[in-house]
């Protein structure tokens, strides 16, 4: 899909500048080559996604609703998702 330098990847995972890469890592992924800095940054990314999802959900929700909300975060600001494509 794309090439990205490690410092830029870690920054995106921590700051969510555009959710392009970080949003894709909200979904399950397989790590082929472990990298401590990336793993730590992605932990921040996943915790942030959980917090954002909890803010968007009602007081009571199912596990499925939580997982769907986390997975949908990266699509919320994507102009392609405004009736043109479906996640």
N, C-alpha and C positions, 0 to 999 in steps of 0.2 A: 504494500500500500504506500509506504512512505519511508524515507530515511530521515533520521533526526539525531542530532548530537546529544550525548548524555546530559550535559548541563541544561540544554534547552528542554529536554524531556522532563527532567526533574523539576525544573521551574514550572512547566505547564501542569504537572501533576500536583504541585503544591499550591499554585495560584489560580488555575482555571482561566487563563487568559482568553481562550476561545473554545474550550471543551472538545476540540477536534480529536486530540490524542487521549486526553484524560477521560473523556466520555466513552471512548472505545474500551478503556480499561475498567469501566464500571461493570462490564460484562465478564463472564468467566474467560480466562486466558490461560494458556500453557506457557510457562517460562522455560525457554530452551537453554539459556545461559544465565545463571544467577548473577546478579550484580547488587551489592549491598545498598548502594546509593539509590538505585532505581526502586528496589524493594521498599526502602524506607519512605521514599516520596510517594509510591503508590499506596502505601498504608495511609498516608495523609489524605490522598485522593479518595480512597474508599470510605474513610471516616467522614470526610466532607460530604460525600454523596449520601451517606446514611443520614447525616444531620439535615441536609437539604430535603431529602425525601420525608423525613419526620415532620418538617415544617409544612409540607404540602399535603400531608395526609390528614384525615379526620382523627378525632380522638381515639376511635376504635377502628382497627383495620386488620386484615389477614396478612399472613406471611406472603401470600401471592401478590397482594396489593403493594406491599413494601417492595418486593423484588421488581415488580413491574414499574413502580415509580422510580426506583434507582436506575433501572435500565432505560427509562424514557428521558432522563435528565438531558442527555446529550442531544436529543431531538427537539427539545423545547425552543431553542433559539435558532434552529436550522431552517432557513427559508424554504428549503426543498420540501419540508414536511407540511407546508400550508396547503394541503389538498392535492399535492402533486404525487408524492410518494408516501408509502406507509412503512413505519418501522418494523 
